[in-house]
């Protein structure tokens, strides 16, 4: 059960970081010619935060009870 909570927490963090990333809408700002270097720096930070969150989520999937329960369910 503890592994399941780790997985759910990792998923929640990945989703939160994605929501923050797409909230910037850099493509829309760039299309209007309104994007600044500071916006791009913020975007880069948020991409990195999301990448790290996805790495943690992948680790939770591969190292947690999720794979064990999946293989157990197949037998």
Secondary structure in CASP SS format (residue, H / E / C, confidence):
PFRMAT SS
TARGET T0000
AUTHOR 0000-0000-0000
METHOD secondary structure of the structure
MODEL  1
X C 1.00
X H 1.00
X H 1.00
X H 1.00
X H 1.00
X H 1.00
X H 1.00
X H 1.00
X H 1.00
X H 1.00
X H 1.00
X H 1.00
X H 1.00
X H 1.00
X H 1.00
X H 1.00
X H 1.00
X H 1.00
X H 1.00
X H 1.00
X H 1.00
X H 1.00
X H 1.00
X C 1.00
X C 1.00
X H 1.00
X H 1.00
X H 1.00
X H 1.00
X H 1.00
X H 1.00
X C 1.00
X C 1.00
X C 1.00
X C 1.00
X C 1.00
X H 1.00
X H 1.00
X H 1.00
X H 1.00
X H 1.00
X H 1.00
X H 1.00
X H 1.00
X H 1.00
X H 1.00
X H 1.00
X H 1.00
X H 1.00
X H 1.00
X H 1.00
X H 1.00
X H 1.00
X H 1.00
X H 1.00
X H 1.00
X H 1.00
X H 1.00
X H 1.00
X H 1.00
X H 1.00
X H 1.00
X H 1.00
X C 1.00
X H 1.00
X H 1.00
X H 1.00
X H 1.00
X H 1.00
X H 1.00
X H 1.00
X H 1.00
X H 1.00
X H 1.00
X C 1.00
END
